Amino acid sequence: MTPFDLAHLVEIRQGEMVFEADAPLVEMVQTGDILVAKPGVRWRNGFLRRVTEVREENGNTVVATQPAALSELVEEGAFDLERTLTQADLLGVQVLTEGAQVAEGSGMSTHGLNLLPIPSIELNKVIYDADGDRQTLDDQLRLSASVDLSTDLVVNFRCCADPYFRTKFSFDETAALTVEGTATWAGSQTFVPVSLTFAPIAIGPIVLQPVVKVKVRIEADVSGAFRYHVEQAYGFDAGVKFENGAFSPINNVSHTFSSDPVSITGSMRAEGRVSLEGSIRVYGAIGAGIDVGAYIGLEGEIPSDPLWELYAGVDGNVFAEIDLIVVSASTQLSLFDQRWTLEAAPNSPPEFESIYVGNMEARSPNGIRVYAGAPGQFRIRTMDLEDGPGCCQVTLVSRTDGTIGTTDDVEANPITFQFDTEGVRTVAATVTDSQGASTEMHFDVEVLSAGGVSSANLCWGFEVTPIPIPPFAGPTWEFRADVTRWGTEYGMDSPRTQQCQAFDTAPKQFTVNWYVDGNLVQQGDVFDANNQSVVFRATFDEKGTHQVRAVAFNQNAQPVASDVVMAVYGINNPLSGAEIGGHRTLESPGGDSTLSSVPSDEVPTNEPITMQVEGDAVAEAEEIVWYDQDGNVIGTGDSVDMTFEEAGTQTITAELTDQDTGTTAEAEAEMTATPQTGMGGYYNTP
């Protein structure tokens, strides 16, 4: 079809063209004819259509069409295209995300067009901001990325007796990615900072058009502060080949990465991915496409081994559709999926938390005094950042008596002792973790004569037990301090082990103070013969690991016993893993319909779209509320129907609430709506 023919067009409908009654073309066109047009004002991609009907309507001629196969245009033929895409080929640069920009001077210059590279791309995005104030940085999760890109395109085509098709993108990219913040947030977001549309390439009657998009995605479940920065360079030869009736992938990749020192406090997983999506459109319909990218992630949790890991990886997929008379086939293949560790935290040595000794003599609240000839027990609490509390092997050695004992479980199998002679013993305690790292400390034990002791002695301590409320730990916890009721009674006869009497006949009273993360929170709880258990309730303002310590003081305000526990609140948020997608219903000229996914950057205007939230969090949430970018409620439930009436980018948010735990999670999607062009039909493109 020539520009003269197209000048007689009155109207373009879904799959139909309406011509003036006296248009020269309508006198020649018949059902089964193939209509082809090169790129122009009305169809920037050109079109290739088969005529299905010619009819008169209201004094005009209507030509109904449907997509045609290349082999209906070319019975026998071939072409080979190898091209480096530069700014000379750029038809348009769309900045689709707030915070994204292209390098200055990336427009269509008139000097040295063939030498200009594709513009550099930068993205600076606040992913989460607790108070909504962009000036306060201590409650945000932020992502920064920059991309420099060069692209080569190769397309080979043979038709039609022995069809051969090969398309390949060669990307050489250097990129930098920084993810940092101080926040408690779980979710994922995907951004398309820039879409690069290149001018159609006409090869005889065949029209190809390349499109390249840069995508950035972040997935995170964080509670604490962290930062990582990675610079990467990689090259992809990625595509697909159809030969001898079968598809095969083209999947060559090279890469280098370098990173700054990692900083992390708290527990988290944050992964950022910079990807490139390249597609080849044949007369506007996508014939082949690739999605390749590199991702950087940081995982850290207490306890875990290693404590944190900075990792990198590359992955990619390809799809292709060919529709020839001799063969119609499509495929979707995985190109590669590799992951490796860039850096990991060195193993941390274990630590001592406390020592409790059963059989302590009553006058030794600040030292360790025991009786000669009497059996006793050591209970030593340990902590290791990789292995957790109560983690490690403990060995006690006396310089005088040799090895006292070794245990891997001081609760179920405490180390027993018996010193037969009086005097001071210096004991070396060694704690060793699963990686072989160890820490050593020394303490003295004074061994006293048991002669003349005829009554039970004060031999007590206590231990703190956390009681989360409700079973999925929310912000409010209870802690109970109980007397430990075991020890040894000493007398004229042989010492015997029995329940330890926490208080002898003389009235004694203690007070208990409670500390959270080193800060005094509650004091003066009475602890005596009638009240041998005290309860403390704490509400944590922030998610993370909190230290709760109880200290008992005697009537002289001297500390005589203490215990500590670590409470982990909200790090494993049961609501995680949710993202928003969209689909619409397409109808073919024959009346059949099918569901088609809607990319977030290709939303058609004035057409109903069903938005749905998907992922593991959906099953846990009792309530899902949808909001537009102005905070207005637009629906509830797993999905909501929307129509984007105006072109532009809108942020759609789904808020998920788990009423059992009181926790919430958000999924966000930036939807970019653009007016529809072309003839649509089943493929929605001409």
NORUR-V958724 format. One record per residue. N is the residue number from 1. RES is the residue in one letter. PHI is phi in whole degrees, -180 to 180 (* if undefined). PSI is psi in whole degrees, 0 to 359 (NA if undefined). Layout:
n: <N/N>
res: <RES/RES>
phi: <PHI/PHI>
psi: <PSI/PSI>
This chain:
n: <1/2/3/4/5/6/7/8/9/10/11/12/13/14/15/16/17/18/19/20/21/22/23/24/25/26/27/28/29/30/31/32/33/34/35/36/37/38/39/40/41/42/43/44/45/46/47/48/49/50/51/52/53/54/55/56/57/58/59/60/61/62/63/64/65/66/67/68/69/70/71/72/73/74/75/76/77/78/79/80/81/82/83/84/85/86/87/88/89/90/91/92/93/94/95/96/97/98/99/100/101/102/103/104/105/106/107/108/109/110/111/112/113/114/115/116/117/118/119/120/121/122/123/124/125/126/127/128/129/130/131/132/133/134/135/136/137/138/139/140/141/142/143/144/145/146/147/148/149/150/151/152/153/154/155/156/157/158/159/160/161/162/163/164/165/166/167/168/169/170/171/172/173/174/175/176/177/178/179/180/181/182/183/184/185/186/187/188/189/190/191/192/193/194/195/196/197/198/199/200/201/202/203/204/205/206/207/208/209/210/211/212/213/214/215/216/217/218/219/220/221/222/223/224/225/226/227/228/229/230/231/232/233/234/235/236/237/238/239/240/241/242/243/244/245/246/247/248/249/250/251/252/253/254/255/256/257/258/259/260/261/262/263/264/265/266/267/268/269/270/271/272/273/274/275/276/277/278/279/280/281/282/283/284/285/286/287/288/289/290/291/292/293/294/295/296/297/298/299/300/301/302/303/304/305/306/307/308/309/310/311/312/313/314/315/316/317/318/319/320/321/322/323/324/325/326/327/328/329/330/331/332/333/334/335/336/337/338/339/340/341/342/343/344/345/346/347/348/349/350/351/352/353/354/355/356/357/358/359/360/361/362/363/364/365/366/367/368/369/370/371/372/373/374/375/376/377/378/379/380/381/382/383/384/385/386/387/388/389/390/391/392/393/394/395/396/397/398/399/400/401/402/403/404/405/406/407/408/409/410/411/412/413/414/415/416/417/418/419/420/421/422/423/424/425/426/427/428/429/430/431/432/433/434/435/436/437/438/439/440/441/442/443/444/445/446/447/448/449/450/451/452/453/454/455/456/457/458/459/460/461/462/463/464/465/466/467/468/469/470/471/472/473/474/475/476/477/478/479/480/481/482/483/484/485/486/487/488/489/490/491/492/493/494/495/496/497/498/499/500/501/502/503/504/505/506/507/508/509/510/511/512/513/514/515/516/517/518/519/520/521/522/523/524/525/526/527/528/529/530/531/532/533/534/535/536/537/538/539/540/541/542/543/544/545/546/547/548/549/550/551/552/553/554/555/556/557/558/559/560/561/562/563/564/565/566/567/568/569/570/571/572/573/574/575/576/577/578/579/580/581/582/583/584/585/586/587/588/589/590/591/592/593/594/595/596/597/598/599/600/601/602/603/604/605/606/607/608/609/610/611/612/613/614/615/616/617/618/619/620/621/622/623/624/625/626/627/628/629/630/631/632/633/634/635/636/637/638/639/640/641/642/643/644/645/646/647/648/649/650/651/652/653/654/655/656/657/658/659/660/661/662/663/664/665/666/667/668/669/670/671/672/673/674/675/676/677/678/679/680/681/682/683/684/685/686>
res: <M/T/P/F/D/L/A/H/L/V/E/I/R/Q/G/E/M/V/F/E/A/D/A/P/L/V/E/M/V/Q/T/G/D/I/L/V/A/K/P/G/V/R/W/R/N/G/F/L/R/R/V/T/E/V/R/E/E/N/G/N/T/V/V/A/T/Q/P/A/A/L/S/E/L/V/E/E/G/A/F/D/L/E/R/T/L/T/Q/A/D/L/L/G/V/Q/V/L/T/E/G/A/Q/V/A/E/G/S/G/M/S/T/H/G/L/N/L/L/P/I/P/S/I/E/L/N/K/V/I/Y/D/A/D/G/D/R/Q/T/L/D/D/Q/L/R/L/S/A/S/V/D/L/S/T/D/L/V/V/N/F/R/C/C/A/D/P/Y/F/R/T/K/F/S/F/D/E/T/A/A/L/T/V/E/G/T/A/T/W/A/G/S/Q/T/F/V/P/V/S/L/T/F/A/P/I/A/I/G/P/I/V/L/Q/P/V/V/K/V/K/V/R/I/E/A/D/V/S/G/A/F/R/Y/H/V/E/Q/A/Y/G/F/D/A/G/V/K/F/E/N/G/A/F/S/P/I/N/N/V/S/H/T/F/S/S/D/P/V/S/I/T/G/S/M/R/A/E/G/R/V/S/L/E/G/S/I/R/V/Y/G/A/I/G/A/G/I/D/V/G/A/Y/I/G/L/E/G/E/I/P/S/D/P/L/W/E/L/Y/A/G/V/D/G/N/V/F/A/E/I/D/L/I/V/V/S/A/S/T/Q/L/S/L/F/D/Q/R/W/T/L/E/A/A/P/N/S/P/P/E/F/E/S/I/Y/V/G/N/M/E/A/R/S/P/N/G/I/R/V/Y/A/G/A/P/G/Q/F/R/I/R/T/M/D/L/E/D/G/P/G/C/C/Q/V/T/L/V/S/R/T/D/G/T/I/G/T/T/D/D/V/E/A/N/P/I/T/F/Q/F/D/T/E/G/V/R/T/V/A/A/T/V/T/D/S/Q/G/A/S/T/E/M/H/F/D/V/E/V/L/S/A/G/G/V/S/S/A/N/L/C/W/G/F/E/V/T/P/I/P/I/P/P/F/A/G/P/T/W/E/F/R/A/D/V/T/R/W/G/T/E/Y/G/M/D/S/P/R/T/Q/Q/C/Q/A/F/D/T/A/P/K/Q/F/T/V/N/W/Y/V/D/G/N/L/V/Q/Q/G/D/V/F/D/A/N/N/Q/S/V/V/F/R/A/T/F/D/E/K/G/T/H/Q/V/R/A/V/A/F/N/Q/N/A/Q/P/V/A/S/D/V/V/M/A/V/Y/G/I/N/N/P/L/S/G/A/E/I/G/G/H/R/T/L/E/S/P/G/G/D/S/T/L/S/S/V/P/S/D/E/V/P/T/N/E/P/I/T/M/Q/V/E/G/D/A/V/A/E/A/E/E/I/V/W/Y/D/Q/D/G/N/V/I/G/T/G/D/S/V/D/M/T/F/E/E/A/G/T/Q/T/I/T/A/E/L/T/D/Q/D/T/G/T/T/A/E/A/E/A/E/M/T/A/T/P/Q/T/G/M/G/G/Y/Y/N/T/P>
phi: <*/-97/-55/-62/-63/-68/-67/-92/-71/-97/-156/-118/-114/-70/81/-134/-121/-107/-107/-60/-60/-97/-64/-58/-64/-69/-74/-105/-75/-137/-58/97/-67/-105/-104/-136/-140/-79/-56/-157/-67/-77/-128/-70/-100/71/-157/-139/-135/-103/-77/-109/-165/-128/-146/-92/-157/54/81/-117/-111/-103/-112/-89/-139/-146/-57/-113/-88/-59/-69/-78/-96/-123/-74/-141/175/-159/-152/-132/-125/-132/-152/-92/-85/-129/-65/-64/-94/-70/-91/-169/-120/-106/-91/-108/-132/-60/95/-100/-155/-107/-62/-62/87/-85/-73/-79/-77/-98/-118/57/-57/-69/-97/-81/-79/-64/-61/-71/-126/-130/-139/-128/-135/-89/-78/-148/-141/-63/-102/75/-101/-67/-81/-93/-99/-87/-139/-121/-119/-125/-133/-129/-146/-137/-139/-116/-138/-128/-136/-114/-125/-129/-133/-124/-144/-132/-148/-142/-62/-127/-63/-139/-141/-146/-134/-147/-103/-114/-105/-115/-135/-120/-146/-128/-137/-127/-125/-155/161/-132/-166/-121/-158/-134/162/-148/-143/-124/-124/-114/-59/-144/-119/-109/-106/-102/-63/-58/-113/-95/-120/62/-84/-93/-121/-116/-142/-87/-133/-126/-121/-102/-121/-129/-130/-130/-123/-150/-143/-124/-151/144/-119/-162/-160/-145/-137/-134/-110/-139/-138/-150/-128/-121/-109/-134/176/-148/-131/-117/-152/55/79/-141/-91/-146/-84/-112/-145/-103/-146/-133/-160/-141/-138/-141/-139/-80/-58/-87/-124/-157/-136/99/-120/-169/-144/-137/-131/-113/-131/-108/-130/-122/-118/-115/-140/-113/-105/-105/53/88/-93/-68/-101/-159/-158/-130/-137/-126/-164/-122/-129/-127/-139/-132/-122/-155/-160/-114/-88/-164/-132/-73/-62/-150/-139/-99/-127/-138/-168/-132/-150/-171/-138/-140/-136/-154/-133/-125/-137/-117/-61/-81/-160/-127/-153/-144/-155/-140/-126/-85/-88/-165/-158/-127/-143/-151/-90/-85/-159/-138/-65/-67/-65/-90/-69/-71/-130/-89/-102/-165/-127/-121/-121/-77/91/-66/-70/-60/-93/-126/-69/-106/-122/-118/-124/-133/-102/-65/78/-109/-72/-152/-136/-103/-122/-114/-84/-128/-146/-136/-63/-86/-97/94/-74/58/-88/-125/-80/-119/-127/-116/-132/-95/-64/-91/-104/86/-67/-85/170/-136/-149/-102/-146/-74/-81/-80/-138/-66/-83/-92/-146/-159/-99/-88/-122/-74/127/-97/-109/-96/-110/-97/-106/-121/-113/-128/-90/-68/-94/92/-73/-140/-133/-124/-137/-125/-147/-102/-121/-93/-99/-106/-74/-90/-60/83/-82/-124/-129/-64/-108/-66/-136/-135/-152/-149/-133/-99/-120/-81/-126/-68/-129/-81/-55/-81/-59/-92/-76/-102/-128/-113/-129/-122/-104/-119/-66/-85/-109/-143/173/-134/-97/-115/-158/-66/-81/-62/-60/-134/-86/-152/-62/-74/-84/-66/-138/-84/-67/-71/-64/-129/-139/-124/-118/-119/-109/-115/-127/-118/53/84/-104/-66/-113/-147/-145/86/-65/-80/-139/-145/-65/-94/-135/-100/-151/-124/-122/-130/-114/-126/-117/-86/-80/-128/-74/143/-100/-120/-96/-119/-127/-114/-127/-98/-119/-83/-68/-96/63/-100/-70/-121/-163/-157/-153/-140/-131/-108/-104/-105/-114/73/-72/-92/-68/-65/-98/-151/89/-144/-148/-103/-132/-143/-149/-143/-103/-109/-117/-86/-57/-81/100/-72/-132/-151/-86/-128/-69/-116/-60/-65/-104/-136/-84/-76/-79/57/-141/-61/-125/-97/-95/-133/-105/-130/128/-63/-68/-62/-68/-88/-88/-87/-139/-131/-120/-103/-131/-87/-70/-95/85/-83/-72/-117/163/-136/100/-66/-144/-149/-93/-137/-130/-88/-83/-121/-71/135/-107/-128/-98/-108/-123/-114/-102/-106/-126/-100/-71/-68/-108/75/-97/-130/-144/-122/-120/-123/-143/-94/-103/-105/-97/-135/-63/-75/-127/82/-99/74/70/-60/-88/63/-143/-74>
psi: <135/164/327/317/315/337/341/6/132/321/149/123/186/99/5/148/131/118/157/148/327/17/132/326/323/341/341/332/141/161/133/345/155/125/131/140/143/166/141/197/316/323/99/341/359/184/160/109/151/134/127/341/144/124/159/143/116/41/2/172/125/126/110/140/169/162/143/159/153/325/345/343/322/112/316/132/174/155/155/127/125/123/137/123/126/185/340/333/351/126/328/150/117/121/113/356/135/135/356/149/157/160/146/137/16/1/186/95/156/3/125/47/319/347/350/132/173/141/149/148/136/146/127/113/132/113/321/138/108/318/0/5/109/345/337/120/354/12/28/158/121/150/134/138/147/145/128/131/140/145/130/146/133/127/127/137/133/137/140/351/316/80/141/133/133/127/139/134/135/109/129/119/140/135/155/141/128/128/127/163/173/103/165/109/142/133/189/148/144/134/145/88/316/140/128/115/126/156/144/146/115/124/95/230/356/136/123/149/120/145/134/129/143/128/144/130/141/135/133/149/92/150/95/200/142/165/137/147/128/136/137/150/131/158/134/129/101/137/204/150/138/118/139/37/12/150/149/148/156/115/69/137/141/152/152/146/147/149/153/164/141/141/137/135/136/195/141/162/122/127/127/139/127/119/161/131/113/139/151/122/131/111/40/340/134/123/331/150/156/155/106/147/170/141/151/134/157/126/134/140/149/120/153/158/112/169/323/156/128/120/162/161/167/145/164/154/160/147/157/147/127/141/91/159/324/339/138/123/155/160/159/120/148/131/309/160/99/145/143/163/127/317/147/152/138/153/131/139/152/166/155/136/315/162/128/134/117/143/12/139/148/329/26/55/335/346/184/111/131/171/140/141/3/132/150/182/141/132/113/118/137/161/137/133/329/318/344/185/153/40/330/171/134/132/132/131/128/134/335/316/355/204/126/318/166/141/152/355/97/344/305/335/70/160/122/154/162/116/123/341/155/166/178/129/131/120/129/122/127/127/132/130/183/341/2/357/144/157/142/140/160/144/155/142/123/121/121/160/138/357/137/353/122/0/162/143/156/112/79/160/188/164/149/132/125/141/95/142/118/195/318/112/116/198/340/127/154/145/137/130/121/148/135/123/55/153/202/138/136/140/196/326/183/139/146/146/134/184/134/133/112/330/133/193/332/134/125/145/137/157/150/129/145/137/135/120/39/356/131/122/323/143/162/11/132/137/104/195/334/344/84/22/128/149/140/136/131/143/119/131/333/147/149/196/125/141/125/123/137/132/129/136/142/186/345/14/28/135/131/344/151/161/157/143/157/122/124/112/121/9/318/82/121/342/99/149/75/138/158/136/173/155/164/167/125/143/135/164/333/357/352/154/156/154/134/131/151/110/147/339/10/48/124/144/153/36/133/132/134/116/133/150/133/160/175/329/336/321/334/341/131/341/133/123/135/140/147/182/347/5/9/138/128/359/172/163/182/336/162/142/134/154/120/107/335/149/151/182/131/144/121/132/135/122/121/136/128/104/341/322/349/11/153/159/152/142/132/150/133/112/121/114/136/148/146/143/165/194/352/251/196/323/355/15/154/NA>
